[in-house]
């Protein structure tokens, strides 16, 4: 990812992990819905919001990243 080659852990956490979101668990997926005001350019550029990602150690569940949908 451009701009993070020399980044420290604190910057990576702040920019990529510490984002406001609501997490919902179902039998088939873990859905992370980012809040409307979340700054998401890196997450959106990663392509992870395009389709659910299977996580092998989550007993077949998938990770679905979504943006705010007005609920």
N, CA, C and O atoms as CSV, one atom per row, in Angstrom:
chain,resi,resn,atom,element,x,y,z
A,1,UNK,N,N,0.835,-1.173,0.000
A,1,UNK,CA,C,0.000,0.000,0.000
A,1,UNK,C,C,0.882,1.239,0.000
A,1,UNK,O,O,1.772,1.398,0.835
A,2,UNK,N,N,0.612,2.091,-0.941
A,2,UNK,CA,C,1.393,3.301,-1.086
A,2,UNK,C,C,1.316,4.174,0.178
A,2,UNK,O,O,0.236,4.404,0.722
A,3,UNK,N,N,2.468,4.646,0.625
A,3,UNK,CA,C,2.514,5.538,1.765
A,3,UNK,C,C,2.721,4.854,3.107
A,3,UNK,O,O,2.833,5.531,4.128
A,4,UNK,N,N,2.774,3.527,3.126
A,4,UNK,CA,C,2.909,2.811,4.386
A,4,UNK,C,C,4.202,2.002,4.485
A,4,UNK,O,O,4.357,1.222,5.425
A,5,UNK,N,N,5.115,2.162,3.560
A,5,UNK,CA,C,6.357,1.387,3.572
A,5,UNK,C,C,7.175,1.637,4.837
A,5,UNK,O,O,7.789,0.714,5.372
A,6,UNK,N,N,7.184,2.864,5.310
A,6,UNK,CA,C,7.953,3.201,6.509
A,6,UNK,C,C,7.067,3.545,7.697
A,6,UNK,O,O,7.536,4.149,8.662
A,7,UNK,N,N,5.803,3.172,7.641
A,7,UNK,CA,C,4.855,3.531,8.700
A,7,UNK,C,C,5.115,2.737,9.975
A,7,UNK,O,O,5.555,1.588,9.936
A,8,UNK,N,N,4.832,3.377,11.098
A,8,UNK,CA,C,4.913,2.720,12.396
A,8,UNK,C,C,3.569,2.064,12.712
A,8,UNK,O,O,2.545,2.420,12.127
A,9,UNK,N,N,3.579,1.116,13.629
A,9,UNK,CA,C,2.369,0.378,13.992
A,9,UNK,C,C,1.246,1.319,14.413
A,9,UNK,O,O,0.089,1.079,14.068
A,10,UNK,N,N,1.552,2.369,15.140
A,10,UNK,CA,C,0.523,3.309,15.609
A,10,UNK,C,C,-0.207,3.957,14.425
A,10,UNK,O,O,-1.430,4.096,14.455
A,11,UNK,N,N,0.531,4.352,13.391
A,11,UNK,CA,C,-0.087,4.975,12.219
A,11,UNK,C,C,-0.956,3.970,11.462
A,11,UNK,O,O,-2.060,4.303,11.030
A,12,UNK,N,N,-0.464,2.749,11.302
A,12,UNK,CA,C,-1.241,1.718,10.604
A,12,UNK,C,C,-2.532,1.425,11.363
A,12,UNK,O,O,-3.600,1.322,10.759
A,13,UNK,N,N,-2.435,1.290,12.679
A,13,UNK,CA,C,-3.630,1.038,13.491
A,13,UNK,C,C,-4.625,2.183,13.334
A,13,UNK,O,O,-5.811,1.947,13.105
A,14,UNK,N,N,-4.154,3.408,13.456
A,14,UNK,CA,C,-5.023,4.584,13.384
A,14,UNK,C,C,-5.703,4.693,12.018
A,14,UNK,O,O,-6.890,5.011,11.945
A,15,UNK,N,N,-4.974,4.437,10.950
A,15,UNK,CA,C,-5.510,4.630,9.602
A,15,UNK,C,C,-6.302,3.451,9.062
A,15,UNK,O,O,-7.210,3.645,8.255
A,16,UNK,N,N,-5.983,2.235,9.486
A,16,UNK,CA,C,-6.581,1.049,8.859
A,16,UNK,C,C,-7.425,0.184,9.782
A,16,UNK,O,O,-8.313,-0.527,9.310
A,17,UNK,N,N,-7.173,0.226,11.077
A,17,UNK,CA,C,-7.863,-0.675,11.989
A,17,UNK,C,C,-8.851,0.055,12.879
A,17,UNK,O,O,-9.966,-0.426,13.083
A,18,UNK,N,N,-8.475,1.185,13.401
A,18,UNK,CA,C,-9.290,1.902,14.379
A,18,UNK,C,C,-10.336,2.769,13.676
A,18,UNK,O,O,-10.303,3.996,13.780
A,19,UNK,N,N,-11.247,2.137,12.972
A,19,UNK,CA,C,-12.301,2.834,12.251
A,19,UNK,C,C,-13.640,2.563,12.921
A,19,UNK,O,O,-13.887,1.436,13.352
A,20,UNK,N,N,-14.513,3.565,13.022
A,20,UNK,CA,C,-15.824,3.323,13.624
A,20,UNK,C,C,-16.662,2.408,12.733
A,20,UNK,O,O,-16.773,2.621,11.526
A,21,UNK,N,N,-17.246,1.390,13.352
A,21,UNK,CA,C,-18.042,0.428,12.585
A,21,UNK,C,C,-18.970,-0.333,13.520
A,21,UNK,O,O,-18.785,-0.349,14.737
A,22,UNK,N,N,-19.965,-0.956,12.923
A,22,UNK,CA,C,-20.849,-1.854,13.653
A,22,UNK,C,C,-20.585,-3.258,13.133
A,22,UNK,O,O,-20.521,-3.479,11.923
A,23,UNK,N,N,-20.434,-4.205,14.049
A,23,UNK,CA,C,-20.134,-5.589,13.671
A,23,UNK,C,C,-21.351,-6.454,13.964
A,23,UNK,O,O,-21.897,-6.423,15.067
A,24,UNK,N,N,-21.764,-7.215,12.982
A,24,UNK,CA,C,-22.899,-8.144,13.135
A,24,UNK,C,C,-22.425,-9.554,12.825
A,24,UNK,O,O,-21.751,-9.790,11.822
A,25,UNK,N,N,-22.777,-10.472,13.684
A,25,UNK,CA,C,-22.409,-11.878,13.505
A,25,UNK,C,C,-23.637,-12.676,13.108
A,25,UNK,O,O,-24.689,-12.565,13.738
A,26,UNK,N,N,-23.503,-13.477,12.064
A,26,UNK,CA,C,-24.557,-14.417,11.698
A,26,UNK,C,C,-23.910,-15.791,11.583
A,26,UNK,O,O,-22.708,-15.942,11.801
A,27,UNK,N,N,-24.707,-16.778,11.244
A,27,UNK,CA,C,-24.162,-18.127,11.106
A,27,UNK,C,C,-23.227,-18.237,9.911
A,27,UNK,O,O,-22.342,-19.092,9.894
A,28,UNK,N,N,-23.417,-17.371,8.900
A,28,UNK,CA,C,-22.635,-17.475,7.668
A,28,UNK,C,C,-21.563,-16.408,7.503
A,28,UNK,O,O,-20.624,-16.596,6.730
A,29,UNK,N,N,-21.687,-15.266,8.231
A,29,UNK,CA,C,-20.719,-14.208,8.009
A,29,UNK,C,C,-20.539,-13.297,9.215
A,29,UNK,O,O,-21.364,-13.249,10.127
A,30,UNK,N,N,-19.430,-12.585,9.176
A,30,UNK,CA,C,-19.154,-11.491,10.097
A,30,UNK,C,C,-19.198,-10.239,9.234
A,30,UNK,O,O,-18.362,-10.044,8.352
A,31,UNK,N,N,-20.189,-9.396,9.505
A,31,UNK,CA,C,-20.412,-8.205,8.682
A,31,UNK,C,C,-19.922,-6.975,9.437
A,31,UNK,O,O,-20.376,-6.702,10.549
A,32,UNK,N,N,-19.004,-6.239,8.836
A,32,UNK,CA,C,-18.481,-5.009,9.409
A,32,UNK,C,C,-19.004,-3.855,8.568
A,32,UNK,O,O,-18.626,-3.691,7.408
A,33,UNK,N,N,-19.887,-3.052,9.175
A,33,UNK,CA,C,-20.478,-1.911,8.477
A,33,UNK,C,C,-19.832,-0.635,9.008
A,33,UNK,O,O,-20.070,-0.234,10.147
A,34,UNK,N,N,-19.019,-0.009,8.176
A,34,UNK,CA,C,-18.315,1.198,8.581
A,34,UNK,C,C,-19.285,2.360,8.705
A,34,UNK,O,O,-20.212,2.497,7.907
A,35,UNK,N,N,-19.067,3.187,9.704
A,35,UNK,CA,C,-19.928,4.336,9.933
A,35,UNK,C,C,-19.833,5.331,8.789
A,35,UNK,O,O,-18.843,5.372,8.059
A,36,UNK,N,N,-20.854,6.112,8.651
A,36,UNK,CA,C,-20.982,7.072,7.558
A,36,UNK,C,C,-19.799,8.029,7.474
A,36,UNK,O,O,-19.403,8.411,6.373
A,37,UNK,N,N,-19.234,8.420,8.591
A,37,UNK,CA,C,-18.142,9.393,8.585
A,37,UNK,C,C,-16.761,8.752,8.638
A,37,UNK,O,O,-15.761,9.455,8.787
A,38,UNK,N,N,-16.694,7.458,8.523
A,38,UNK,CA,C,-15.392,6.780,8.537
A,38,UNK,C,C,-14.598,7.165,7.292
A,38,UNK,O,O,-15.153,7.266,6.198
A,39,UNK,N,N,-13.323,7.375,7.465
A,39,UNK,CA,C,-12.430,7.721,6.349
A,39,UNK,C,C,-11.894,6.414,5.776
A,39,UNK,O,O,-11.077,5.754,6.418
A,40,UNK,N,N,-12.334,6.029,4.590
A,40,UNK,CA,C,-12.109,4.679,4.079
A,40,UNK,C,C,-11.300,4.552,2.791
A,40,UNK,O,O,-11.413,3.502,2.158
A,41,UNK,N,N,-10.513,5.493,2.350
A,41,UNK,CA,C,-9.893,5.333,1.024
A,41,UNK,C,C,-9.017,4.094,0.910
A,41,UNK,O,O,-9.017,3.450,-0.140
A,42,UNK,N,N,-8.276,3.739,1.943
A,42,UNK,CA,C,-7.404,2.558,1.884
A,42,UNK,C,C,-8.254,1.283,1.849
A,42,UNK,O,O,-7.964,0.367,1.079
A,43,UNK,N,N,-9.296,1.220,2.674
A,43,UNK,CA,C,-10.166,0.043,2.703
A,43,UNK,C,C,-10.867,-0.119,1.356
A,43,UNK,O,O,-10.927,-1.226,0.820
A,44,UNK,N,N,-11.391,0.957,0.813
A,44,UNK,CA,C,-12.081,0.879,-0.483
A,44,UNK,C,C,-11.121,0.494,-1.603
A,44,UNK,O,O,-11.476,-0.289,-2.483
A,45,UNK,N,N,-9.919,1.036,-1.574
A,45,UNK,CA,C,-8.924,0.721,-2.603
A,45,UNK,C,C,-8.442,-0.727,-2.525
A,45,UNK,O,O,-7.963,-1.273,-3.519
A,46,UNK,N,N,-8.562,-1.344,-1.367
A,46,UNK,CA,C,-8.091,-2.723,-1.203
A,46,UNK,C,C,-8.949,-3.732,-1.958
A,46,UNK,O,O,-8.497,-4.842,-2.237
A,47,UNK,N,N,-10.178,-3.357,-2.289
A,47,UNK,CA,C,-11.085,-4.277,-2.965
A,47,UNK,C,C,-11.830,-5.206,-2.023
A,47,UNK,O,O,-12.615,-6.039,-2.475
A,48,UNK,N,N,-11.601,-5.082,-0.728
A,48,UNK,CA,C,-12.250,-5.970,0.231
A,48,UNK,C,C,-13.749,-5.719,0.357
A,48,UNK,O,O,-14.473,-6.594,0.831
A,49,UNK,N,N,-14.230,-4.560,-0.050
A,49,UNK,CA,C,-15.663,-4.281,0.008
A,49,UNK,C,C,-16.405,-4.843,-1.196
A,49,UNK,O,O,-17.634,-4.805,-1.238
A,50,UNK,N,N,-15.680,-5.360,-2.166
A,50,UNK,CA,C,-16.300,-5.867,-3.391
A,50,UNK,C,C,-16.958,-7.229,-3.220
A,50,UNK,O,O,-17.941,-7.528,-3.897
A,51,UNK,N,N,-16.432,-8.053,-2.328
A,51,UNK,CA,C,-16.994,-9.395,-2.132
A,51,UNK,C,C,-16.569,-9.930,-0.764
A,51,UNK,O,O,-15.531,-9.526,-0.241
A,52,UNK,N,N,-17.361,-10.836,-0.179
A,52,UNK,CA,C,-16.993,-11.417,1.118
A,52,UNK,C,C,-15.735,-12.271,1.005
A,52,UNK,O,O,-15.479,-12.900,-0.022
A,53,UNK,N,N,-14.963,-12.279,2.075
A,53,UNK,CA,C,-13.698,-13.010,2.099
A,53,UNK,C,C,-13.834,-14.197,3.061
A,53,UNK,O,O,-14.141,-13.992,4.235
A,54,UNK,N,N,-13.615,-15.432,2.592
A,54,UNK,CA,C,-13.681,-16.582,3.502
A,54,UNK,C,C,-12.508,-16.563,4.481
A,54,UNK,O,O,-11.362,-16.341,4.091
A,55,UNK,N,N,-12.813,-16.798,5.759
A,55,UNK,CA,C,-11.791,-16.855,6.804
A,55,UNK,C,C,-11.767,-18.297,7.330
A,55,UNK,O,O,-12.695,-18.705,8.029
A,56,UNK,N,N,-10.739,-19.065,7.013
A,56,UNK,CA,C,-10.719,-20.492,7.332
A,56,UNK,C,C,-10.944,-20.826,8.801
A,56,UNK,O,O,-11.622,-21.809,9.101
A,57,UNK,N,N,-10.407,-20.055,9.711
A,57,UNK,CA,C,-10.508,-20.382,11.129
A,57,UNK,C,C,-11.792,-19.859,11.772
A,57,UNK,O,O,-11.940,-19.949,12.991
A,58,UNK,N,N,-12.720,-19.316,10.989
A,58,UNK,CA,C,-14.013,-18.869,11.495
A,58,UNK,C,C,-15.118,-19.872,11.177
A,58,UNK,O,O,-16.274,-19.484,11.004
A,59,UNK,N,N,-14.782,-21.129,11.101
A,59,UNK,CA,C,-15.743,-22.216,10.881
A,59,UNK,C,C,-16.615,-21.964,9.646
A,59,UNK,O,O,-17.834,-22.130,9.696
A,60,UNK,N,N,-15.987,-21.567,8.548
A,60,UNK,CA,C,-16.714,-21.371,7.296
A,60,UNK,C,C,-17.352,-20.005,7.126
A,60,UNK,O,O,-17.913,-19.725,6.067
A,61,UNK,N,N,-17.285,-19.141,8.140
A,61,UNK,CA,C,-17.862,-17.801,7.998
A,61,UNK,C,C,-17.001,-16.944,7.076
A,61,UNK,O,O,-15.809,-17.192,6.897
A,62,UNK,N,N,-17.634,-15.939,6.503
A,62,UNK,CA,C,-16.939,-14.998,5.630
A,62,UNK,C,C,-16.930,-13.624,6.284
A,62,UNK,O,O,-17.806,-13.300,7.085
A,63,UNK,N,N,-15.944,-12.833,5.939
A,63,UNK,CA,C,-15.849,-11.446,6.377
A,63,UNK,C,C,-16.426,-10.568,5.276
A,63,UNK,O,O,-15.954,-10.593,4.140
A,64,UNK,N,N,-17.447,-9.795,5.619
A,64,UNK,CA,C,-18.060,-8.880,4.648
A,64,UNK,C,C,-17.875,-7.450,5.179
A,64,UNK,O,O,-18.380,-7.103,6.247
A,65,UNK,N,N,-17.144,-6.632,4.416
A,65,UNK,CA,C,-16.956,-5.220,4.756
A,65,UNK,C,C,-17.930,-4.399,3.923
A,65,UNK,O,O,-17.983,-4.540,2.701
A,66,UNK,N,N,-18.699,-3.541,4.586
A,66,UNK,CA,C,-19.667,-2.713,3.885
A,66,UNK,C,C,-19.567,-1.271,4.373
A,66,UNK,O,O,-19.003,-0.992,5.431
A,67,UNK,N,N,-20.118,-0.379,3.593
A,67,UNK,CA,C,-20.177,1.016,3.997
A,67,UNK,C,C,-21.562,1.315,4.542
A,67,UNK,O,O,-22.477,0.503,4.402
A,68,UNK,N,N,-21.716,2.437,5.141
A,68,UNK,CA,C,-22.978,2.869,5.759
A,68,UNK,C,C,-24.123,2.770,4.773
A,68,UNK,O,O,-24.002,3.195,3.624
A,69,UNK,N,N,-25.253,2.200,5.229
A,69,UNK,CA,C,-26.390,2.058,4.306
A,69,UNK,C,C,-27.657,2.754,4.803
A,69,UNK,O,O,-28.748,2.498,4.293
A,70,UNK,N,N,-27.515,3.634,5.801
A,70,UNK,CA,C,-28.650,4.442,6.213
A,70,UNK,C,C,-29.532,3.879,7.313
A,70,UNK,O,O,-30.564,4.471,7.632
A,71,UNK,N,N,-29.156,2.756,7.899
A,71,UNK,CA,C,-29.984,2.199,8.973
A,71,UNK,C,C,-29.830,2.984,10.251
A,71,UNK,O,O,-30.457,2.653,11.258
